[in-house]
Amino acid sequence: MPTLEQVAKIANYVYNTSGIGAKDIVTDLTLDYEKVAELGFTATQGSTFYVWSGEERSEHGAYGRGFTPTDTGYLSNSRTSSYLQAVCLGD
């Protein structure tokens, strides 16, 4: 599972920008759904999706990041949340 910093790098890529940090909330962006699909995430044009990080906040929760059509930000979720997508990193 990626760190929050690695999920922020995904955000920089799919929003065609740089400078989004691990715990930043950034608005006035445009999500590139072709890049989202290229990375294998499930999201249709105009939809929002969420990605888990491997960083825990407690025994009951972990951090992730939300990706909307126009903004992105880190979030804290219960481990029972089923709407976040997981990603494994390769070499």
C-alpha positions, 0 to 999 in steps of 0.5 A, a space after each residue: 500500500 502506498 504512503 500518503 506522499 505516494 498517493 499525493 504523487 498520484 494526485 499530481 499526476 491525474 490533475 496534471 500539476 505538481 506541489 500537492 503534498 501528503 496532507 494538502 487539500 487543493 481546489 480549482 483543479 481538473 481531473 484527467 479521467 484518461 490518466 485515472 483509467 490508465 492507472 486502473 482506478 474505477 471512476 467515470 467522467 464526473 465522478 469522485 473516487 477515493 484511494 487508501 494509503 497504508 498509513 494508519 491513524 488508529 487500530 480502527 482507521 487509516 488515511 486516504 485521499 479523495 479525488 473529485 472532478 475539481 479538488 483533492 484532499 487527504 482524509 481519515 476513514 474507518 477500516 470498514 469503509 468500502 468505498 475506497 479503492 486500494 492500490 499496490 505499488 510495483 517496481 
